[in-house]
Amino acid sequence: MKTVSAREANQGFSRLLAAAAAGEEIVITRRGMPVAKLVPVTDGDTAHRRAAQRRLLAALKRGAHLGGIRATRDEMHER
Protein backbone atom coordinates (compact mmCIF):
# COMPACT_ATOMS: atom_id res chain seq x y z
CA MET A 1 0.00 0.00 0.00
CA LYS A 2 1.39 3.36 -1.03
CA THR A 3 1.49 6.33 1.38
CA VAL A 4 1.59 9.97 0.26
CA SER A 5 1.29 13.29 2.03
CA ALA A 6 -1.74 15.53 1.50
CA ARG A 7 0.51 17.90 -0.42
CA GLU A 8 1.72 15.13 -2.75
CA ALA A 9 -1.87 13.93 -3.20
CA ASN A 10 -2.98 17.44 -4.12
CA GLN A 11 -0.19 17.93 -6.62
CA GLY A 12 -0.49 14.50 -8.24
CA PHE A 13 -4.17 13.65 -7.86
CA SER A 14 -4.70 12.42 -11.43
CA ARG A 15 -1.71 10.09 -11.03
CA LEU A 16 -3.19 8.72 -7.79
CA LEU A 17 -6.57 8.22 -9.47
CA ALA A 18 -4.88 6.22 -12.21
CA ALA A 19 -3.11 4.11 -9.59
CA ALA A 20 -6.39 3.46 -7.75
CA ALA A 21 -8.11 2.56 -11.02
CA ALA A 22 -5.32 0.03 -11.58
CA GLY A 23 -6.12 -1.57 -8.20
CA GLU A 24 -3.69 0.17 -5.87
CA GLU A 25 -4.68 1.47 -2.43
CA ILE A 26 -3.17 4.80 -1.34
CA VAL A 27 -3.07 6.16 2.21
CA ILE A 28 -3.03 9.97 2.44
CA THR A 29 -1.34 11.50 5.47
CA ARG A 30 -1.34 14.90 7.11
CA ARG A 31 1.64 15.69 9.31
CA GLY A 32 2.61 12.03 9.17
CA MET A 33 -0.76 10.74 10.41
CA PRO A 34 -3.09 8.77 8.12
CA VAL A 35 -6.28 10.72 7.39
CA ALA A 36 -7.77 9.07 4.28
CA LYS A 37 -7.49 6.08 2.00
CA LEU A 38 -7.99 6.14 -1.76
CA VAL A 39 -9.17 2.71 -2.92
CA PRO A 40 -10.45 1.29 -6.20
CA VAL A 41 -14.19 0.82 -6.62
CA THR A 42 -15.09 -2.84 -6.81
CA ASP A 43 -17.95 -4.45 -8.71
CA GLY A 44 -19.56 -5.17 -5.33
CA ASP A 45 -19.57 -1.46 -4.50
CA THR A 46 -21.21 -0.68 -7.83
CA ALA A 47 -23.83 -3.41 -7.39
CA HIS A 48 -24.62 -2.18 -3.87
CA ARG A 49 -25.01 1.39 -5.14
CA ARG A 50 -27.30 0.29 -7.98
CA ALA A 51 -29.48 -1.71 -5.59
CA ALA A 52 -29.81 1.34 -3.32
CA GLN A 53 -30.77 3.50 -6.31
CA ARG A 54 -33.45 0.97 -7.35
CA ARG A 55 -34.91 0.97 -3.82
CA LEU A 56 -34.96 4.78 -3.75
CA LEU A 57 -36.66 5.05 -7.14
CA ALA A 58 -39.27 2.46 -6.10
CA ALA A 59 -40.01 4.45 -2.94
CA LEU A 60 -40.32 7.67 -4.94
CA LYS A 61 -42.75 6.01 -7.37
CA ARG A 62 -44.90 4.75 -4.47
CA GLY A 63 -45.19 8.32 -3.19
CA ALA A 64 -44.75 9.92 0.20
CA HIS A 65 -47.24 10.53 2.99
CA LEU A 66 -47.48 14.25 3.71
CA GLY A 67 -49.73 14.73 6.70
CA GLY A 68 -52.36 12.31 5.44
CA ILE A 69 -52.07 13.51 1.84
CA ARG A 70 -50.46 11.02 -0.52
CA ALA A 71 -48.30 12.60 -3.20
CA THR A 72 -46.14 11.04 -5.88
CA ARG A 73 -42.76 12.38 -6.91
CA ASP A 74 -44.23 13.94 -10.05
CA GLU A 75 -47.00 15.65 -8.07
CA MET A 76 -44.48 17.07 -5.60
CA HIS A 77 -42.49 18.61 -8.45
CA GLU A 78 -45.42 20.10 -10.36
CA ARG A 79 -45.54 23.88 -10.38
Residue pairs with C-beta under 8 A, 6 or more apart in sequence:
1 24
1 25
1 26
1 27
2 19
2 24
2 25
2 26
2 27
3 26
3 27
3 28
3 29
3 34
4 12
4 16
4 26
4 27
4 28
4 29
5 28
5 29
5 30
6 28
6 29
6 30
6 35
9 16
9 26
9 28
9 38
16 26
16 38
17 38
19 26
20 26
20 38
20 39
20 40
21 40
22 40
23 40
24 40
25 37
25 38
25 39
25 40
26 37
26 38
26 39
27 34
27 36
27 37
27 38
28 34
28 35
28 36
28 37
28 38
29 35
60 72
60 73
61 72
61 73
62 72
63 70
63 71
63 72
63 73
63 75
64 70
64 71
64 76
